[in-house]
Amino acid sequence: MMRIVVTGGSGRLGRSLSAGLAEAGHEIVSIDREPTDDLDRPGITQFSLDLTDADATASALAGASADALIHLAAIAVPFSAPEDVILRTNGALAQSVLGGAVRAGIHRVVAASSPTVIGYGAPRGWTPERLPLDEASPAEPWNAYALSKLLIEQTVDMLRRQAGDDVRFASFRPCYVIAPEEWAGAPTQQGHTVLDRLDDPALSAPALFNYVDARDVAGFADTLLAALDDIPNGEVFFVGADDALARRPLSELLPRFHPGSERAAAALTGNSPAFSSAKAARLLGWRPTRSWRTELDPATASAAASVS
């Protein structure tokens, strides 16, 4: 059992991740601007704090007596604020939180990045060299959100070079997160339902049809924290479902929405996703356990799958 600080614990991913880690037996300290009733449960303590205040953040982390920190706090949606605000805010949060964790002597430090660092959806076109995408694929961010996420990864690398193996670091890139209530019809991050995204491929195409259940991310985080002392320091992981959020193979869909991807997409047979989580399976033994076929209402999922 660990005492784990989760920044951004009131957010969409933060709620499920904090709850999942608490259910696994960990003691969670959620720090966000505002508490949420969703985390009013045993094993979770909530604190309100402006995490861009580096001095206040360092003081809070020093007093947390934590074994680990997972940094989720960020402006979480591309173009949801002016580009300079996104870059400035997410960069400041990374330095404040991650640097504060190192100064506080927290041994395990993990930061959430994003698949958007790869650069898909660039307005002048994007052609992948190969698919599926993995951690060796080049990072080519084209907007402030994606750049801020790459900056988070680079902040982790900077601190690793400062602290060495006294602190164990990792970054992870969760695919399009679907919270438990969204399987039942609540709006997803872009305002559509999961079924909408299946019915209209144009809705999922900008994110390359990637997704992951928030509870699977919690399971990944639990597995990662337990393994940090035994894997190379500073690793980066994609975290996604084992299939695509689509009724047709991506070898058909990707060329339709991303011209020039025909050759690379041909490698994606059946229900294969565009992002590979094979590294997490290889280094950590982690694999996702949920897919849209298992989590949607049974009648809906059965009808959807029959079209696949």
C-alpha positions as CSV (number, residue, x, y, z in Angstrom):
1,M,0.0,0.0,0.0
2,M,1.3,3.5,-0.9
3,R,0.3,7.0,-0.1
4,I,-0.2,8.6,-3.5
5,V,-0.7,12.2,-4.4
6,V,-2.9,12.7,-7.5
7,T,-3.0,16.2,-9.0
8,G,-6.0,17.0,-11.0
9,G,-7.9,14.3,-9.1
10,S,-11.3,16.1,-9.7
11,G,-11.0,15.7,-13.4
12,R,-12.5,13.1,-15.7
13,L,-9.5,10.8,-15.6
14,G,-8.5,11.9,-12.1
15,R,-11.8,10.7,-10.5
16,S,-11.6,7.2,-11.9
17,L,-7.8,6.9,-11.3
18,S,-8.1,8.1,-7.7
19,A,-11.1,5.8,-7.0
20,G,-9.4,2.8,-8.7
21,L,-6.2,3.2,-6.7
22,A,-8.1,3.6,-3.5
23,E,-10.1,0.4,-4.2
24,A,-6.7,-1.3,-4.8
25,G,-5.8,-0.4,-1.2
26,H,-3.8,2.8,-1.6
27,E,-4.2,6.0,0.4
28,I,-5.0,8.8,-2.0
29,V,-4.4,12.5,-1.6
30,S,-6.2,14.3,-4.4
31,I,-5.1,17.9,-5.0
32,D,-7.2,20.1,-7.4
33,R,-8.6,23.6,-7.5
34,E,-12.0,22.3,-6.3
35,P,-13.0,19.1,-4.5
36,T,-15.6,16.8,-6.0
37,D,-18.3,14.8,-4.4
38,D,-17.3,11.8,-6.6
39,L,-14.2,11.3,-4.4
40,D,-16.0,11.6,-1.1
41,R,-15.2,8.0,-0.1
42,P,-12.9,6.1,2.3
43,G,-9.2,6.1,1.4
44,I,-9.3,9.5,-0.4
45,T,-8.5,12.9,1.1
46,Q,-9.0,16.0,-1.0
47,F,-7.2,19.4,-0.8
48,S,-8.0,22.6,-2.8
49,L,-4.9,24.3,-4.2
50,D,-3.8,26.4,-7.1
51,L,-1.0,24.2,-8.3
52,T,0.5,26.9,-10.4
53,D,1.6,28.5,-7.1
54,A,5.0,26.8,-6.9
55,D,5.7,27.7,-3.3
56,A,2.3,26.6,-2.1
57,T,2.6,23.4,-4.1
58,A,6.0,22.6,-2.7
59,S,4.8,23.1,0.8
60,A,1.8,20.9,0.3
61,L,3.8,18.1,-1.2
62,A,6.4,18.3,1.5
63,G,3.7,17.9,4.1
64,A,2.0,15.0,2.2
65,S,4.5,12.4,3.3
66,A,3.7,10.6,0.0
67,D,5.4,7.5,-1.5
68,A,4.3,8.5,-5.0
69,L,2.8,11.3,-7.1
70,I,0.8,11.1,-10.3
71,H,0.5,14.4,-12.1
72,L,-2.7,14.8,-14.2
73,A,-3.5,18.5,-13.6
74,A,-3.6,20.4,-16.8
75,I,-5.8,22.3,-19.3
76,A,-7.0,19.0,-20.7
77,V,-8.6,19.9,-24.1
78,P,-6.8,21.3,-27.2
79,F,-8.0,24.8,-28.2
80,S,-10.2,25.1,-25.0
81,A,-8.2,28.2,-24.1
82,P,-5.9,30.6,-26.0
83,E,-2.7,28.8,-27.2
84,D,-0.4,30.9,-25.0
85,V,-2.6,30.2,-22.0
86,I,-2.5,26.4,-22.6
87,L,1.3,26.4,-23.0
88,R,2.0,28.7,-20.1
89,T,-0.4,26.9,-17.7
90,N,0.5,23.3,-18.5
91,G,4.2,24.1,-18.5
92,A,4.0,26.0,-15.2
93,L,2.0,23.1,-13.7
94,A,4.6,20.6,-14.8
95,Q,7.5,22.5,-13.2
96,S,5.6,23.4,-10.0
97,V,4.2,19.9,-9.4
98,L,7.0,17.7,-10.7
99,G,9.8,19.9,-9.3
100,G,8.0,20.2,-6.0
101,A,7.7,16.4,-5.8
102,V,11.4,16.0,-6.2
103,R,12.2,18.6,-3.6
104,A,9.7,16.9,-1.3
105,G,11.6,13.6,-1.5
106,I,8.8,11.7,-3.2
107,H,10.4,8.6,-4.6
108,R,8.0,7.7,-7.5
109,V,6.9,10.5,-9.9
110,V,4.6,9.8,-12.8
111,A,3.2,12.4,-15.3
112,A,0.4,12.2,-17.8
113,S,1.2,13.2,-21.3
114,S,-0.9,12.6,-24.4
115,P,-0.8,10.8,-27.8
116,T,-1.3,14.2,-29.4
117,V,2.5,14.7,-29.2
118,I,2.7,12.5,-32.3
119,G,1.2,15.3,-34.4
120,Y,-1.7,13.6,-36.1
121,G,-4.3,16.0,-37.5
122,A,-1.8,18.6,-38.5
123,P,-3.6,21.2,-40.8
124,R,-1.0,20.7,-43.6
125,G,-1.4,17.0,-43.5
126,W,0.0,14.1,-41.5
127,T,1.4,10.8,-42.9
128,P,2.6,8.2,-40.5
129,E,5.8,6.3,-41.4
130,R,4.3,3.2,-40.0
131,L,1.4,1.9,-37.9
132,P,0.6,1.1,-35.2
133,L,2.2,4.1,-33.5
134,D,4.4,3.4,-30.5
135,E,6.8,5.1,-28.2
136,A,9.5,5.2,-31.0
137,S,7.2,7.1,-33.3
138,P,8.5,10.7,-33.8
139,A,7.0,13.5,-31.7
140,E,5.8,16.3,-34.0
141,P,3.3,18.5,-32.0
142,W,1.5,21.2,-34.1
143,N,-0.5,23.0,-31.4
144,A,0.1,24.4,-28.0
145,Y,-1.7,21.5,-26.2
146,A,0.4,18.8,-27.8
147,L,3.5,20.9,-27.3
148,S,2.7,21.4,-23.6
149,K,2.3,17.6,-23.2
150,L,5.7,17.0,-24.8
151,L,7.1,19.7,-22.5
152,I,5.7,17.6,-19.5
153,E,7.7,14.6,-20.8
154,Q,10.8,16.7,-21.2
155,T,10.4,18.2,-17.7
156,V,10.4,14.6,-16.4
157,D,13.6,14.0,-18.3
158,M,15.2,17.2,-17.0
159,L,14.4,16.2,-13.4
160,R,15.6,12.7,-13.9
161,R,18.9,14.1,-15.1
162,Q,19.0,16.2,-11.9
163,A,17.9,13.5,-9.4
164,G,19.3,10.4,-11.0
165,D,17.9,7.1,-9.6
166,D,17.1,8.6,-6.2
167,V,13.7,9.3,-7.8
168,R,12.0,6.9,-10.2
169,F,10.2,8.6,-13.1
170,A,7.8,7.7,-15.9
171,S,5.4,9.4,-18.3
172,F,2.3,7.9,-19.9
173,R,0.1,8.9,-22.8
174,P,-3.5,7.8,-22.2
175,C,-5.6,7.5,-25.3
176,Y,-9.0,9.2,-25.5
177,V,-10.3,8.6,-22.0
178,I,-13.8,7.2,-21.6
179,A,-15.2,7.4,-18.0
180,P,-17.5,4.7,-16.7
181,E,-20.6,6.9,-16.9
182,E,-20.0,7.6,-20.5
183,W,-20.6,4.0,-21.5
184,A,-24.1,4.6,-20.2
185,G,-24.7,7.6,-22.5
186,A,-23.1,10.6,-20.7
187,P,-21.3,13.0,-23.1
188,T,-17.7,12.3,-23.7
189,Q,-15.0,15.0,-23.7
190,Q,-16.0,16.4,-27.1
191,G,-19.7,16.4,-26.2
192,H,-20.8,13.3,-28.2
193,T,-21.7,10.0,-26.7
194,V,-19.7,6.8,-27.3
195,L,-22.4,5.5,-29.6
196,D,-22.3,8.8,-31.6
197,R,-18.6,8.2,-32.1
198,L,-19.3,4.7,-33.3
199,D,-22.2,5.7,-35.6
200,D,-20.2,8.6,-37.2
201,P,-16.6,7.7,-37.9
202,A,-15.8,11.4,-38.6
203,L,-16.1,12.1,-34.8
204,S,-13.4,9.6,-33.8
205,A,-11.2,10.0,-36.9
206,P,-9.3,13.1,-35.6
207,A,-8.0,11.0,-32.7
208,L,-7.3,8.0,-35.0
209,F,-10.1,6.1,-33.3
210,N,-8.1,5.6,-30.1
211,Y,-9.6,5.3,-26.7
212,V,-9.1,3.8,-23.2
213,D,-11.4,3.1,-20.3
214,A,-10.5,5.3,-17.3
215,R,-10.5,2.3,-15.0
216,D,-7.9,0.6,-17.2
217,V,-5.7,3.7,-16.8
218,A,-6.1,3.3,-13.0
219,G,-5.0,-0.3,-13.3
220,F,-2.0,0.7,-15.4
221,A,-1.0,3.4,-12.9
222,D,-1.2,0.8,-10.0
223,T,1.0,-1.6,-12.0
224,L,3.4,1.1,-13.1
225,L,4.0,2.4,-9.6
226,A,4.7,-1.1,-8.3
227,A,7.3,-1.7,-11.1
228,L,9.1,1.7,-11.2
229,D,12.1,0.4,-9.2
230,D,12.5,-2.5,-11.6
231,I,12.3,-0.9,-15.0
232,P,14.6,1.7,-16.7
233,N,14.1,5.1,-15.2
234,G,12.1,7.7,-17.2
235,E,10.2,5.4,-19.5
236,V,7.3,6.6,-21.6
237,F,4.2,4.5,-22.3
238,F,1.2,4.5,-24.5
239,V,-1.9,3.4,-22.7
240,G,-4.9,2.4,-24.8
241,A,-7.5,-0.2,-25.5
242,D,-6.6,-3.3,-27.5
243,D,-9.1,-2.4,-30.3
244,A,-10.2,0.7,-32.1
245,L,-13.3,2.7,-31.4
246,A,-14.7,1.8,-34.8
247,R,-17.0,-0.6,-36.5
248,R,-14.8,-1.0,-39.5
249,P,-11.1,-1.9,-39.7
250,L,-8.8,1.1,-39.6
251,S,-7.2,-0.1,-42.8
252,E,-10.4,1.1,-44.4
253,L,-11.2,4.1,-42.2
254,L,-7.8,5.9,-41.8
255,P,-7.1,6.5,-45.5
256,R,-10.6,8.0,-45.8
257,F,-9.9,10.6,-43.2
258,H,-6.1,10.8,-43.3
259,P,-5.1,10.8,-47.0
260,G,-1.6,9.3,-47.5
261,S,-1.9,6.8,-44.7
262,E,-3.0,3.9,-47.0
263,R,0.3,2.0,-46.9
264,A,0.8,2.3,-43.2
265,A,-2.8,1.6,-42.4
266,A,-2.7,-1.7,-44.3
267,A,-0.9,-3.2,-41.3
268,L,-3.9,-2.6,-39.1
269,T,-5.9,-5.8,-39.7
270,G,-9.2,-6.6,-38.0
271,N,-10.0,-4.5,-34.9
272,S,-6.4,-3.4,-34.4
273,P,-5.9,0.1,-32.9
274,A,-3.6,2.8,-34.3
275,F,-1.7,3.0,-31.0
276,S,0.2,0.1,-29.5
277,S,0.4,-0.6,-25.8
278,A,2.8,-3.4,-26.4
279,K,5.6,-1.7,-24.4
280,A,3.4,-1.6,-21.3
281,A,2.7,-5.3,-21.8
282,R,6.4,-6.1,-22.3
283,L,7.9,-4.1,-19.4
284,L,5.0,-4.1,-16.9
285,G,2.8,-7.1,-17.8
286,W,-0.2,-4.7,-18.1
287,R,-2.9,-5.1,-20.7
288,P,-6.3,-3.3,-20.9
289,T,-9.3,-5.4,-19.8
290,R,-12.2,-3.3,-21.2
291,S,-13.4,-2.4,-24.7
292,W,-16.4,-0.8,-26.2
293,R,-17.7,-4.3,-27.0
294,T,-17.8,-5.2,-23.3
295,E,-18.7,-1.9,-21.7
296,L,-21.6,-0.5,-23.9
297,D,-25.1,-1.6,-23.0
298,P,-25.2,-5.3,-24.2
299,A,-27.9,-4.7,-26.8
300,T,-26.2,-1.7,-28.2
301,A,-22.8,-3.4,-28.2
302,S,-24.2,-6.5,-29.9
303,A,-25.8,-4.4,-32.6
304,A,-22.7,-2.4,-33.1
305,A,-20.4,-5.4,-33.2
306,S,-22.6,-7.1,-35.8
307,V,-21.7,-4.4,-38.2
308,S,-18.0,-4.8,-37.7
